[in-house]
Amino acid sequence: MRNFKRFLLTTLPLVGILLVMVAYKTGKTKVLASNAAVKDTLSITILQTADIHGQLDTHPELFWEDEKVVFKDRGGLANIKTLFDRERQKHPDRTIIVDGGDLIQGSGYTALSEGKVMPDIIKRMGYDVIIPGNWEVVYGKDIMMDVMQGYETDVIAQNMYHDKSEKPLFPGYSIKEIEGVRIGFIGINDPDVPVRQNPIFSEGIGFSGLDDKLKKMVDAIKVDEKVDVLFLVTHIGIFKQVELANNPIAENVDYVLGNDTHERVREPIQGKYAKVTEPGAFGSFVGKLTLHFVDGKLVGDDYELIDVDPKVFPADKVIQALVDKAKAPYREHLETVVGYTETPIYRYLTVENPMDNMITDAARWKTGADISISNGFRFGNPIVPEHGKPAPITRANLWNLLPVNEKIKTGKATGKQIKAWLENEMHNAFSENPTERFGGWLVRFSGMKVDFNSQNAKGTRISTITVNGEPMHDDEYYTISACVRPGDPLDNLCRMPNVKDVEVKDYTIHEVVEEYLKINTPVSPTLEGRAYCEYLGAYSFSTVPKTDYIFQ
């Protein structure tokens, strides 16, 4: 009997650990089993922010609950700092904080300062690893480098280099060691930055793709550096991040900390080789991944997406003072009210949004074009009327909605050209092949109505197009307006090539919207079915193929 008890005491804990490791590897558990706790467990927390986009303060955030849109106040850098500090107090010396890029663009305060409001704040937030995002290039290579070096922490990017010398802009990876456990991070920015952003932004910067060079680094770090857990911190969007987690490139990767598409992954998406997260945007959320180790081996994890609720996480006084100081030179100009809205303005849906309806209506009103176009993306904090009163729209709001203030360009294209361009844009948004997607949101427009099926094959998605209430004709010319993309050919209009009679206007999109609001305020933009797909419905927030992910 004594020998049998000794057998139970020595064998069952090992069996428990093995069962947990098997369950973890098969993706069947996220919580450390109690048997494994018989041995000492080391838990390490990874906190992740993403796509803060220059949002310094608490702001309205959109949620989809009970089949309707609701708004709640979330975010604020000072509030995030309080969350960070609390988590570090729970796990002293066992917490690593990561940001996934797009910190320095997206608000009026970052735009007017060219990102310079951020370093003094960010270097005091406690980040351990930061990667550049697709928008970090917006003020040019030199400013990007200066700002990111000002963070005084590890900035990593495996696939960005000086385009003439091909020397890396940043180190490719960072390794952190906690109580003998080695955790590696490899940074990856979107190789399509020169296509997605205005090409002039990334002059002097070269990008490599998801290729053998990345695979070699992954394998070398995992093996040669004896890394116990390896993270890819990627800014390539949810579709490509899920695809990467299923790609042999990632066979030695444990997690993909994803960024870029502003998705709110509340349950990590299990790929063939790695799990994928993405923690929303605008500082409204912080992803919390807790890793559990026994004898240096990863045996389980927990994950939650934490709302940065100002009632739960009040502002840190030191960071808030830095935020207020950074804003002071620009506050009077940016907080000037330029109009009012009687309906909520937001841009979170896959197809049509009230925000873009207002912007494109303003552009068409000013230019007299048949069709005005706005780029499709999930961007800008909502503007929400309260207590039955119209909500003010400030210049700060305009920068949130329109983070690049370019001049307007007009031109003429045939119906056949427009249809071919729009089919291509739909493929960029809805391709079943994740590697062929750009962002996942359709362009928006005024003056045109389109019925389509997102599930059809490339080139066959459009059912009907009408312009100003009349069917579009292939051989008829239509006038179009869109914003200039510096670096594009003159005859290219929002990625539509060979446009005729192009004219660059002497006014910017911000000036147009301000003028429109001055005359037409209060506005009341709503969803009108300007682009509609029965399969998606009016309230489509995300389309992530081969997953059960839902935006909420």
Helices and strands as residue ranges (DSSP letters): H 2-25, G 34-38, E 42-49, E 59-65, E 68-74, H 77-90, E 95-99, H 108-113, H 119-122, E 129-130, G 136-139, H 141-149, E 154-155, E 160-162, E 173-178, E 181-189, H 193-196, G 199-202, E 205-207, H 212-223, E 229-235, H 238-245, G 248-250, E 255-258, E 269-270, E 275-277, E 285-294, E 297-307, H 317-327, H 331-334, E 337-341, H 354-367, E 371-374, E 391-394, H 395-401, E 407-414, H 415-430, G 434-436, E 444-446, E 448-452, E 462-467, E 470-471, E 477-483, E 500-508, H 509-520, E 531-532
